[in-house]
Amino acid sequence: MGRNEKHFKNPEKFDPERFTRDEDSPLFAYIPFSLGARACIGQTFAMIESKVVICKLIQQLEFQLVPNQSFDFVEAVTLTPKDGCKTYMTMRNL
């Protein structure tokens, strides 16, 4: 798709700016990792594995936010804390 003249002007020229989202480029013209028949075969396993790891962390650790943090966020694909999310972590008494 990245070298298709139908989607990009001058497709053989190195131009990283062409992949920024604008009104002229089609939505799925740049799909480097996972879409369609060539999606990563381990993607589902990785999502399940990440949920298991998060559950284990929540079971064994206690999380507490550091006081006086700003609650500003940056709008991207998802909302991200502007200054990070600083926490104290302590082992739970099991």
Summary of the structure (lengths in Angstrom):
residues: 94
radius of gyration: 20.7
end to end distance: 53.6
largest distance: 62.3
contacts: 146
relative contact order: 0.11
helix: 27%
strand: 17%
